[in-house]
Amino acid sequence: MKLCDIHTHILPSIDDGPDTIQETVEIIKLSRMQNVFNIVATPQKKDVNESGTIGKIQQLITELRSKICS
């Protein structure tokens, strides 16, 4: 059965997420091995405001997609 993680602090350097994008990629790979095929990034609103704009988050997601899809 394919699973979906609907509460994940996976974005690098935002709230409780990993320190680097490479660590995030490794977490995604480990999740896939556990049949998690969808991951919802859920940064804390306060941390999003402190870390920058929604644009920065969208940029991180785009970068992650390119790394895991290549």
mmCIF file of the N, C-alpha and C atoms, coordinates in Angstrom:
data_MODEL
# 
_entry.id   MODEL 
# 
loop_
_atom_site.group_PDB 
_atom_site.id 
_atom_site.type_symbol 
_atom_site.label_atom_id 
_atom_site.label_alt_id 
_atom_site.label_comp_id 
_atom_site.label_asym_id 
_atom_site.label_entity_id 
_atom_site.label_seq_id 
_atom_site.pdbx_PDB_ins_code 
_atom_site.Cartn_x 
_atom_site.Cartn_y 
_atom_site.Cartn_z 
_atom_site.occupancy 
_atom_site.B_iso_or_equiv 
_atom_site.pdbx_formal_charge 
_atom_site.auth_seq_id 
_atom_site.auth_comp_id 
_atom_site.auth_asym_id 
_atom_site.auth_atom_id 
_atom_site.pdbx_PDB_model_num 
ATOM 1   N N  . MET A 1 1  ? 0.832  -1.169 0.000   1.00 0.00 ? 1  MET A N  1 
ATOM 2   C CA . MET A 1 1  ? 0.000  0.000  0.000   1.00 0.00 ? 1  MET A CA 1 
ATOM 3   C C  . MET A 1 1  ? 0.890  1.249  0.000   1.00 0.00 ? 1  MET A C  1 
ATOM 4   N N  . LYS A 1 2  ? 0.570  2.193  -0.879  1.00 0.00 ? 2  LYS A N  1 
ATOM 5   C CA . LYS A 1 2  ? 1.294  3.462  -0.915  1.00 0.00 ? 2  LYS A CA 1 
ATOM 6   C C  . LYS A 1 2  ? 0.761  4.383  0.171   1.00 0.00 ? 2  LYS A C  1 
ATOM 7   N N  . LEU A 1 3  ? 1.670  5.037  0.871   1.00 0.00 ? 3  LEU A N  1 
ATOM 8   C CA . LEU A 1 3  ? 1.307  5.907  1.981   1.00 0.00 ? 3  LEU A CA 1 
ATOM 9   C C  . LEU A 1 3  ? 1.579  7.368  1.648   1.00 0.00 ? 3  LEU A C  1 
ATOM 10  N N  . CYS A 1 4  ? 0.932  8.245  2.399   1.00 0.00 ? 4  CYS A N  1 
ATOM 11  C CA . CYS A 1 4  ? 1.131  9.689  2.279   1.00 0.00 ? 4  CYS A CA 1 
ATOM 12  C C  . CYS A 1 4  ? 1.428  10.246 3.666   1.00 0.00 ? 4  CYS A C  1 
ATOM 13  N N  . ASP A 1 5  ? 2.544  10.932 3.805   1.00 0.00 ? 5  ASP A N  1 
ATOM 14  C CA . ASP A 1 5  ? 2.899  11.588 5.067   1.00 0.00 ? 5  ASP A CA 1 
ATOM 15  C C  . ASP A 1 5  ? 2.352  13.008 4.993   1.00 0.00 ? 5  ASP A C  1 
ATOM 16  N N  . ILE A 1 6  ? 1.373  13.305 5.831   1.00 0.00 ? 6  ILE A N  1 
ATOM 17  C CA . ILE A 1 6  ? 0.687  14.594 5.721   1.00 0.00 ? 6  ILE A CA 1 
ATOM 18  C C  . ILE A 1 6  ? 1.161  15.635 6.732   1.00 0.00 ? 6  ILE A C  1 
ATOM 19  N N  . HIS A 1 7  ? 2.205  15.325 7.482   1.00 0.00 ? 7  HIS A N  1 
ATOM 20  C CA . HIS A 1 7  ? 2.746  16.314 8.426   1.00 0.00 ? 7  HIS A CA 1 
ATOM 21  C C  . HIS A 1 7  ? 4.247  16.094 8.537   1.00 0.00 ? 7  HIS A C  1 
ATOM 22  N N  . THR A 1 8  ? 4.997  16.817 7.716   1.00 0.00 ? 8  THR A N  1 
ATOM 23  C CA . THR A 1 8  ? 6.440  16.604 7.659   1.00 0.00 ? 8  THR A CA 1 
ATOM 24  C C  . THR A 1 8  ? 7.183  17.931 7.654   1.00 0.00 ? 8  THR A C  1 
ATOM 25  N N  . HIS A 1 9  ? 8.154  18.044 8.520   1.00 0.00 ? 9  HIS A N  1 
ATOM 26  C CA . HIS A 1 9  ? 9.057  19.199 8.522   1.00 0.00 ? 9  HIS A CA 1 
ATOM 27  C C  . HIS A 1 9  ? 10.282 18.773 7.716   1.00 0.00 ? 9  HIS A C  1 
ATOM 28  N N  . ILE A 1 10 ? 10.153 18.850 6.401   1.00 0.00 ? 10 ILE A N  1 
ATOM 29  C CA . ILE A 1 10 ? 11.155 18.267 5.516   1.00 0.00 ? 10 ILE A CA 1 
ATOM 30  C C  . ILE A 1 10 ? 11.967 19.309 4.752   1.00 0.00 ? 10 ILE A C  1 
ATOM 31  N N  . LEU A 1 11 ? 11.520 20.539 4.752   1.00 0.00 ? 11 LEU A N  1 
ATOM 32  C CA . LEU A 1 11 ? 12.245 21.563 3.997   1.00 0.00 ? 11 LEU A CA 1 
ATOM 33  C C  . LEU A 1 11 ? 13.517 21.957 4.739   1.00 0.00 ? 11 LEU A C  1 
ATOM 34  N N  . PRO A 1 12 ? 14.637 21.980 4.032   1.00 0.00 ? 12 PRO A N  1 
ATOM 35  C CA . PRO A 1 12 ? 15.914 22.264 4.691   1.00 0.00 ? 12 PRO A CA 1 
ATOM 36  C C  . PRO A 1 12 ? 15.995 23.689 5.231   1.00 0.00 ? 12 PRO A C  1 
ATOM 37  N N  . SER A 1 13 ? 16.545 23.783 6.429   1.00 0.00 ? 13 SER A N  1 
ATOM 38  C CA . SER A 1 13 ? 16.810 25.069 7.093   1.00 0.00 ? 13 SER A CA 1 
ATOM 39  C C  . SER A 1 13 ? 15.557 25.869 7.425   1.00 0.00 ? 13 SER A C  1 
ATOM 40  N N  . ILE A 1 14 ? 14.415 25.201 7.489   1.00 0.00 ? 14 ILE A N  1 
ATOM 41  C CA . ILE A 1 14 ? 13.175 25.858 7.897   1.00 0.00 ? 14 ILE A CA 1 
ATOM 42  C C  . ILE A 1 14 ? 12.588 25.049 9.048   1.00 0.00 ? 14 ILE A C  1 
ATOM 43  N N  . ASP A 1 15 ? 12.256 25.678 10.105  1.00 0.00 ? 15 ASP A N  1 
ATOM 44  C CA . ASP A 1 15 ? 11.763 25.127 11.370  1.00 0.00 ? 15 ASP A CA 1 
ATOM 45  C C  . ASP A 1 15 ? 12.543 23.880 11.774  1.00 0.00 ? 15 ASP A C  1 
ATOM 46  N N  . ASP A 1 16 ? 11.880 22.747 11.932  1.00 0.00 ? 16 ASP A N  1 
ATOM 47  C CA . ASP A 1 16 ? 12.546 21.536 12.417  1.00 0.00 ? 16 ASP A CA 1 
ATOM 48  C C  . ASP A 1 16 ? 13.103 20.666 11.295  1.00 0.00 ? 16 ASP A C  1 
ATOM 49  N N  . GLY A 1 17 ? 13.174 21.198 10.096  1.00 0.00 ? 17 GLY A N  1 
ATOM 50  C CA . GLY A 1 17 ? 13.660 20.425 8.956   1.00 0.00 ? 17 GLY A CA 1 
ATOM 51  C C  . GLY A 1 17 ? 15.153 20.164 9.029   1.00 0.00 ? 17 GLY A C  1 
ATOM 52  N N  . PRO A 1 18 ? 15.640 19.318 8.125   1.00 0.00 ? 18 PRO A N  1 
ATOM 53  C CA . PRO A 1 18 ? 17.070 19.023 8.083   1.00 0.00 ? 18 PRO A CA 1 
ATOM 54  C C  . PRO A 1 18 ? 17.894 20.270 7.767   1.00 0.00 ? 18 PRO A C  1 
ATOM 55  N N  . ASP A 1 19 ? 19.193 20.169 8.000   1.00 0.00 ? 19 ASP A N  1 
ATOM 56  C CA . ASP A 1 19 ? 20.077 21.315 7.769   1.00 0.00 ? 19 ASP A CA 1 
ATOM 57  C C  . ASP A 1 19 ? 20.364 21.559 6.293   1.00 0.00 ? 19 ASP A C  1 
ATOM 58  N N  . THR A 1 20 ? 20.410 20.492 5.495   1.00 0.00 ? 20 THR A N  1 
ATOM 59  C CA . THR A 1 20 ? 20.798 20.637 4.089   1.00 0.00 ? 20 THR A CA 1 
ATOM 60  C C  . THR A 1 20 ? 19.787 19.979 3.167   1.00 0.00 ? 20 THR A C  1 
ATOM 61  N N  . ILE A 1 21 ? 19.836 20.379 1.907   1.00 0.00 ? 21 ILE A N  1 
ATOM 62  C CA . ILE A 1 21 ? 18.947 19.778 0.917   1.00 0.00 ? 21 ILE A CA 1 
ATOM 63  C C  . ILE A 1 21 ? 19.327 18.313 0.677   1.00 0.00 ? 21 ILE A C  1 
ATOM 64  N N  . GLN A 1 22 ? 20.611 17.983 0.810   1.00 0.00 ? 22 GLN A N  1 
ATOM 65  C CA . GLN A 1 22 ? 21.026 16.590 0.637   1.00 0.00 ? 22 GLN A CA 1 
ATOM 66  C C  . GLN A 1 22 ? 20.422 15.701 1.722   1.00 0.00 ? 22 GLN A C  1 
ATOM 67  N N  . GLU A 1 23 ? 20.350 16.210 2.953   1.00 0.00 ? 23 GLU A N  1 
ATOM 68  C CA . GLU A 1 23 ? 19.701 15.445 4.029   1.00 0.00 ? 23 GLU A CA 1 
ATOM 69  C C  . GLU A 1 23 ? 18.216 15.241 3.721   1.00 0.00 ? 23 GLU A C  1 
ATOM 70  N N  . THR A 1 24 ? 17.585 16.250 3.152   1.00 0.00 ? 24 THR A N  1 
ATOM 71  C CA . THR A 1 24 ? 16.185 16.126 2.764   1.00 0.00 ? 24 THR A CA 1 
ATOM 72  C C  . THR A 1 24 ? 16.017 15.046 1.710   1.00 0.00 ? 24 THR A C  1 
ATOM 73  N N  . VAL A 1 25 ? 16.902 15.020 0.724   1.00 0.00 ? 25 VAL A N  1 
ATOM 74  C CA . VAL A 1 25 ? 16.849 13.988 -0.320  1.00 0.00 ? 25 VAL A CA 1 
ATOM 75  C C  . VAL A 1 25 ? 16.984 12.604 0.302   1.00 0.00 ? 25 VAL A C  1 
ATOM 76  N N  . GLU A 1 26 ? 17.881 12.447 1.249   1.00 0.00 ? 26 GLU A N  1 
ATOM 77  C CA . GLU A 1 26 ? 18.059 11.151 1.917   1.00 0.00 ? 26 GLU A CA 1 
ATOM 78  C C  . GLU A 1 26 ? 16.798 10.751 2.684   1.00 0.00 ? 26 GLU A C  1 
ATOM 79  N N  . ILE A 1 27 ? 16.161 11.703 3.344   1.00 0.00 ? 27 ILE A N  1 
ATOM 80  C CA . ILE A 1 27 ? 14.910 11.417 4.057   1.00 0.00 ? 27 ILE A CA 1 
ATOM 81  C C  . ILE A 1 27 ? 13.837 10.960 3.075   1.00 0.00 ? 27 ILE A C  1 
ATOM 82  N N  . ILE A 1 28 ? 13.763 11.615 1.934   1.00 0.00 ? 28 ILE A N  1 
ATOM 83  C CA . ILE A 1 28 ? 12.783 11.233 0.915   1.00 0.00 ? 28 ILE A CA 1 
ATOM 84  C C  . ILE A 1 28 ? 13.060 9.818  0.422   1.00 0.00 ? 28 ILE A C  1 
ATOM 85  N N  . LYS A 1 29 ? 14.325 9.488  0.188   1.00 0.00 ? 29 LYS A N  1 
ATOM 86  C CA . LYS A 1 29 ? 14.678 8.132  -0.253  1.00 0.00 ? 29 LYS A CA 1 
ATOM 87  C C  . LYS A 1 29 ? 14.291 7.094  0.800   1.00 0.00 ? 29 LYS A C  1 
ATOM 88  N N  . LEU A 1 30 ? 14.575 7.391  2.070   1.00 0.00 ? 30 LEU A N  1 
ATOM 89  C CA . LEU A 1 30 ? 14.202 6.468  3.149   1.00 0.00 ? 30 LEU A CA 1 
ATOM 90  C C  . LEU A 1 30 ? 12.684 6.334  3.253   1.00 0.00 ? 30 LEU A C  1 
ATOM 91  N N  . SER A 1 31 ? 11.981 7.425  3.060   1.00 0.00 ? 31 SER A N  1 
ATOM 92  C CA . SER A 1 31 ? 10.518 7.387  3.098   1.00 0.00 ? 31 SER A CA 1 
ATOM 93  C C  . SER A 1 31 ? 9.978  6.498  1.989   1.00 0.00 ? 31 SER A C  1 
ATOM 94  N N  . ARG A 1 32 ? 10.550 6.625  0.813   1.00 0.00 ? 32 ARG A N  1 
ATOM 95  C CA . ARG A 1 32 ? 10.119 5.807  -0.324  1.00 0.00 ? 32 ARG A CA 1 
ATOM 96  C C  . ARG A 1 32 ? 10.294 4.322  -0.015  1.00 0.00 ? 32 ARG A C  1 
ATOM 97  N N  . MET A 1 33 ? 11.387 3.974  0.673   1.00 0.00 ? 33 MET A N  1 
ATOM 98  C CA . MET A 1 33 ? 11.626 2.580  1.048   1.00 0.00 ? 33 MET A CA 1 
ATOM 99  C C  . MET A 1 33 ? 10.564 2.078  2.035   1.00 0.00 ? 33 MET A C  1 
ATOM 100 N N  . GLN A 1 34 ? 9.896  3.005  2.726   1.00 0.00 ? 34 GLN A N  1 
ATOM 101 C CA . GLN A 1 34 ? 8.833  2.662  3.674   1.00 0.00 ? 34 GLN A CA 1 
ATOM 102 C C  . GLN A 1 34 ? 7.443  2.795  3.032   1.00 0.00 ? 34 GLN A C  1 
ATOM 103 N N  . ASN A 1 35 ? 7.408  2.851  1.691   1.00 0.00 ? 35 ASN A N  1 
ATOM 104 C CA . ASN A 1 35 ? 6.166  2.968  0.911   1.00 0.00 ? 35 ASN A CA 1 
ATOM 105 C C  . ASN A 1 35 ? 5.475  4.321  1.048   1.00 0.00 ? 35 ASN A C  1 
ATOM 106 N N  . VAL A 1 36 ? 6.206  5.352  1.443   1.00 0.00 ? 36 VAL A N  1 
ATOM 107 C CA . VAL A 1 36 ? 5.651  6.707  1.468   1.00 0.00 ? 36 VAL A CA 1 
ATOM 108 C C  . VAL A 1 36 ? 5.947  7.329  0.103   1.00 0.00 ? 36 VAL A C  1 
ATOM 109 N N  . PHE A 1 37 ? 4.891  7.584  -0.662  1.00 0.00 ? 37 PHE A N  1 
ATOM 110 C CA . PHE A 1 37 ? 5.056  8.097  -2.015  1.00 0.00 ? 37 PHE A CA 1 
ATOM 111 C C  . PHE A 1 37 ? 4.594  9.540  -2.167  1.00 0.00 ? 37 PHE A C  1 
ATOM 112 N N  . ASN A 1 38 ? 3.953  10.078 -1.157  1.00 0.00 ? 38 ASN A N  1 
ATOM 113 C CA . ASN A 1 38 ? 3.541  11.482 -1.154  1.00 0.00 ? 38 ASN A CA 1 
ATOM 114 C C  . ASN A 1 38 ? 3.924  12.081 0.192   1.00 0.00 ? 38 ASN A C  1 
ATOM 115 N N  . ILE A 1 39 ? 4.525  13.254 0.150   1.00 0.00 ? 39 ILE A N  1 
ATOM 116 C CA . ILE A 1 39 ? 4.943  13.936 1.368   1.00 0.00 ? 39 ILE A CA 1 
ATOM 117 C C  . ILE A 1 39 ? 4.442  15.376 1.308   1.00 0.00 ? 39 ILE A C  1 
ATOM 118 N N  . VAL A 1 40 ? 3.757  15.778 2.367   1.00 0.00 ? 40 VAL A N  1 
ATOM 119 C CA . VAL A 1 40 ? 3.261  17.146 2.465   1.00 0.00 ? 40 VAL A CA 1 
ATOM 120 C C  . VAL A 1 40 ? 4.189  17.916 3.402   1.00 0.00 ? 40 VAL A C  1 
ATOM 121 N N  . ALA A 1 41 ? 4.848  18.925 2.866   1.00 0.00 ? 41 ALA A N  1 
ATOM 122 C CA . ALA A 1 41 ? 5.722  19.768 3.692   1.00 0.00 ? 41 ALA A CA 1 
ATOM 123 C C  . ALA A 1 41 ? 4.843  20.696 4.519   1.00 0.00 ? 41 ALA A C  1 
ATOM 124 N N  . THR A 1 42 ? 5.067  20.698 5.834   1.00 0.00 ? 42 THR A N  1 
ATOM 125 C CA . THR A 1 42 ? 4.227  21.500 6.720   1.00 0.00 ? 42 THR A CA 1 
ATOM 126 C C  . THR A 1 42 ? 5.077  22.363 7.659   1.00 0.00 ? 42 THR A C  1 
ATOM 127 N N  . PRO A 1 43 ? 5.764  23.355 7.105   1.00 0.00 ? 43 PRO A N  1 
ATOM 128 C CA . PRO A 1 43 ? 6.545  24.237 7.984   1.00 0.00 ? 43 PRO A CA 1 
ATOM 129 C C  . PRO A 1 43 ? 5.615  25.061 8.871   1.00 0.00 ? 43 PRO A C  1 
ATOM 130 N N  . GLN A 1 44 ? 6.098  25.416 10.045  1.00 0.00 ? 44 GLN A N  1 
ATOM 131 C CA . GLN A 1 44 ? 5.324  26.253 10.962  1.00 0.00 ? 44 GLN A CA 1 
ATOM 132 C C  . GLN A 1 44 ? 5.187  27.658 10.381  1.00 0.00 ? 44 GLN A C  1 
ATOM 133 N N  . LYS A 1 45 ? 4.018  28.253 10.499  1.00 0.00 ? 45 LYS A N  1 
ATOM 134 C CA . LYS A 1 45 ? 3.779  29.591 9.944   1.00 0.00 ? 45 LYS A CA 1 
ATOM 135 C C  . LYS A 1 45 ? 4.791  30.604 10.485  1.00 0.00 ? 45 LYS A C  1 
ATOM 136 N N  . LYS A 1 46 ? 5.060  30.543 11.778  1.00 0.00 ? 46 LYS A N  1 
ATOM 137 C CA . LYS A 1 46 ? 6.020  31.469 12.392  1.00 0.00 ? 46 LYS A CA 1 
ATOM 138 C C  . LYS A 1 46 ? 7.389  31.332 11.730  1.00 0.00 ? 46 LYS A C  1 
ATOM 139 N N  . ASP A 1 47 ? 7.817  30.086 11.498  1.00 0.00 ? 47 ASP A N  1 
ATOM 140 C CA . ASP A 1 47 ? 9.126  29.855 10.903  1.00 0.00 ? 47 ASP A CA 1 
ATOM 141 C C  . ASP A 1 47 ? 9.167  30.261 9.437   1.00 0.00 ? 47 ASP A C  1 
ATOM 142 N N  . VAL A 1 48 ? 8.050  30.114 8.749   1.00 0.00 ? 48 VAL A N  1 
ATOM 143 C CA . VAL A 1 48 ? 7.981  30.568 7.354   1.00 0.00 ? 48 VAL A CA 1 
ATOM 144 C C  . VAL A 1 48 ? 8.165  32.077 7.317   1.00 0.00 ? 48 VAL A C  1 
ATOM 145 N N  . ASN A 1 49 ? 7.499  32.774 8.211   1.00 0.00 ? 49 ASN A N  1 
ATOM 146 C CA . ASN A 1 49 ? 7.625  34.237 8.255   1.00 0.00 ? 49 ASN A CA 1 
ATOM 147 C C  . ASN A 1 49 ? 9.051  34.663 8.578   1.00 0.00 ? 49 ASN A C  1 
ATOM 148 N N  . GLU A 1 50 ? 9.719  33.938 9.472   1.00 0.00 ? 50 GLU A N  1 
ATOM 149 C CA . GLU A 1 50 ? 11.090 34.280 9.847   1.00 0.00 ? 50 GLU A CA 1 
ATOM 150 C C  . GLU A 1 50 ? 12.096 33.864 8.776   1.00 0.00 ? 50 GLU A C  1 
ATOM 151 N N  . SER A 1 51 ? 11.805 32.792 8.052   1.00 0.00 ? 51 SER A N  1 
ATOM 152 C CA . SER A 1 51 ? 12.749 32.257 7.071   1.00 0.00 ? 51 SER A CA 1 
ATOM 153 C C  . SER A 1 51 ? 12.672 32.957 5.725   1.00 0.00 ? 51 SER A C  1 
ATOM 154 N N  . GLY A 1 52 ? 11.622 33.683 5.493   1.00 0.00 ? 52 GLY A N  1 
ATOM 155 C CA . GLY A 1 52 ? 11.513 34.355 4.211   1.00 0.00 ? 52 GLY A CA 1 
ATOM 156 C C  . GLY A 1 52 ? 10.121 34.226 3.637   1.00 0.00 ? 52 GLY A C  1 
ATOM 157 N N  . THR A 1 53 ? 10.056 34.336 2.359   1.00 0.00 ? 53 THR A N  1 
ATOM 158 C CA . THR A 1 53 ? 8.771  34.386 1.683   1.00 0.00 ? 53 THR A CA 1 
ATOM 159 C C  . THR A 1 53 ? 8.326  33.010 1.217   1.00 0.00 ? 53 THR A C  1 
ATOM 160 N N  . ILE A 1 54 ? 7.100  32.974 0.756   1.00 0.00 ? 54 ILE A N  1 
ATOM 161 C CA . ILE A 1 54 ? 6.564  31.763 0.138   1.00 0.00 ? 54 ILE A CA 1 
ATOM 162 C C  . ILE A 1 54 ? 7.405  31.417 -1.087  1.00 0.00 ? 54 ILE A C  1 
ATOM 163 N N  . GLY A 1 55 ? 7.927  32.422 -1.762  1.00 0.00 ? 55 GLY A N  1 
ATOM 164 C CA . GLY A 1 55 ? 8.779  32.186 -2.929  1.00 0.00 ? 55 GLY A CA 1 
ATOM 165 C C  . GLY A 1 55 ? 9.988  31.332 -2.605  1.00 0.00 ? 55 GLY A C  1 
ATOM 166 N N  . LYS A 1 56 ? 10.587 31.544 -1.433  1.00 0.00 ? 56 LYS A N  1 
ATOM 167 C CA . LYS A 1 56 ? 11.738 30.736 -1.020  1.00 0.00 ? 56 LYS A CA 1 
ATOM 168 C C  . LYS A 1 56 ? 11.329 29.277 -0.842  1.00 0.00 ? 56 LYS A C  1 
ATOM 169 N N  . ILE A 1 57 ? 10.158 29.065 -0.255  1.00 0.00 ? 57 ILE A N  1 
ATOM 170 C CA . ILE A 1 57 ? 9.670  27.700 -0.062  1.00 0.00 ? 57 ILE A CA 1 
ATOM 171 C C  . ILE A 1 57 ? 9.396  27.047 -1.408  1.00 0.00 ? 57 ILE A C  1 
ATOM 172 N N  . GLN A 1 58 ? 8.771  27.774 -2.311  1.00 0.00 ? 58 GLN A N  1 
ATOM 173 C CA . GLN A 1 58 ? 8.513  27.237 -3.647  1.00 0.00 ? 58 GLN A CA 1 
ATOM 174 C C  . GLN A 1 58 ? 9.820  26.903 -4.359  1.00 0.00 ? 58 GLN A C  1 
ATOM 175 N N  . GLN A 1 59 ? 10.835 27.726 -4.180  1.00 0.00 ? 59 GLN A N  1 
ATOM 176 C CA . GLN A 1 59 ? 12.145 27.472 -4.782  1.00 0.00 ? 59 GLN A CA 1 
ATOM 177 C C  . GLN A 1 59 ? 12.754 26.187 -4.214  1.00 0.00 ? 59 GLN A C  1 
ATOM 178 N N  . LEU A 1 60 ? 12.664 25.996 -2.898  1.00 0.00 ? 60 LEU A N  1 
ATOM 179 C CA . LEU A 1 60 ? 13.182 24.775 -2.277  1.00 0.00 ? 60 LEU A CA 1 
ATOM 180 C C  . LEU A 1 60 ? 12.464 23.538 -2.809  1.00 0.00 ? 60 LEU A C  1 
ATOM 181 N N  . ILE A 1 61 ? 11.147 23.625 -2.950  1.00 0.00 ? 61 ILE A N  1 
ATOM 182 C CA . ILE A 1 61 ? 10.374 22.490 -3.461  1.00 0.00 ? 61 ILE A CA 1 
ATOM 183 C C  . ILE A 1 61 ? 10.768 22.184 -4.893  1.00 0.00 ? 61 ILE A C  1 
ATOM 184 N N  . THR A 1 62 ? 10.930 23.203 -5.713  1.00 0.00 ? 62 THR A N  1 
ATOM 185 C CA . THR A 1 62 ? 11.362 22.999 -7.099  1.00 0.00 ? 62 THR A CA 1 
ATOM 186 C C  . THR A 1 62 ? 12.734 22.343 -7.147  1.00 0.00 ? 62 THR A C  1 
ATOM 187 N N  . GLU A 1 63 ? 13.655 22.812 -6.318  1.00 0.00 ? 63 GLU A N  1 
ATOM 188 C CA . GLU A 1 63 ? 15.002 22.236 -6.269  1.00 0.00 ? 63 GLU A CA 1 
ATOM 189 C C  . GLU A 1 63 ? 14.955 20.780 -5.815  1.00 0.00 ? 63 GLU A C  1 
ATOM 190 N N  . LEU A 1 64 ? 14.139 20.498 -4.815  1.00 0.00 ? 64 LEU A N  1 
ATOM 191 C CA . LEU A 1 64 ? 14.003 19.116 -4.338  1.00 0.00 ? 64 LEU A CA 1 
ATOM 192 C C  . LEU A 1 64 ? 13.452 18.210 -5.428  1.00 0.00 ? 64 LEU A C  1 
ATOM 193 N N  . ARG A 1 65 ? 12.418 18.670 -6.114  1.00 0.00 ? 65 ARG A N  1 
ATOM 194 C CA . ARG A 1 65 ? 11.836 17.859 -7.194  1.00 0.00 ? 65 ARG A CA 1 
ATOM 195 C C  . ARG A 1 65 ? 12.879 17.537 -8.255  1.00 0.00 ? 65 ARG A C  1 
ATOM 196 N N  . SER A 1 66 ? 13.693 18.509 -8.610  1.00 0.00 ? 66 SER A N  1 
ATOM 197 C CA . SER A 1 66 ? 14.702 18.256 -9.645  1.00 0.00 ? 66 SER A CA 1 
ATOM 198 C C  . SER A 1 66 ? 15.743 17.254 -9.164  1.00 0.00 ? 66 SER A C  1 
ATOM 199 N N  . LYS A 1 67 ? 16.083 17.288 -7.881  1.00 0.00 ? 67 LYS A N  1 
ATOM 200 C CA . LYS A 1 67 ? 17.081 16.359 -7.346  1.00 0.00 ? 67 LYS A CA 1 
ATOM 201 C C  . LYS A 1 67 ? 16.543 14.938 -7.229  1.00 0.00 ? 67 LYS A C  1 
ATOM 202 N N  . ILE A 1 68 ? 15.288 14.779 -6.839  1.00 0.00 ? 68 ILE A N  1 
ATOM 203 C CA . ILE A 1 68 ? 14.770 13.424 -6.648  1.00 0.00 ? 68 ILE A CA 1 
ATOM 204 C C  . ILE A 1 68 ? 14.237 12.814 -7.938  1.00 0.00 ? 68 ILE A C  1 
ATOM 205 N N  . CYS A 1 69 ? 13.980 13.637 -8.939  1.00 0.00 ? 69 CYS A N  1 
ATOM 206 C CA . CYS A 1 69 ? 13.468 13.118 -10.210 1.00 0.00 ? 69 CYS A CA 1 
ATOM 207 C C  . CYS A 1 69 ? 14.572 12.864 -11.228 1.00 0.00 ? 69 CYS A C  1 
ATOM 208 N N  . SER A 1 70 ? 15.803 13.200 -10.886 1.00 0.00 ? 70 SER A N  1 
ATOM 209 C CA . SER A 1 70 ? 16.897 13.014 -11.856 1.00 0.00 ? 70 SER A CA 1 
ATOM 210 C C  . SER A 1 70 ? 17.579 11.679 -11.673 1.00 0.00 ? 70 SER A C  1 
# 
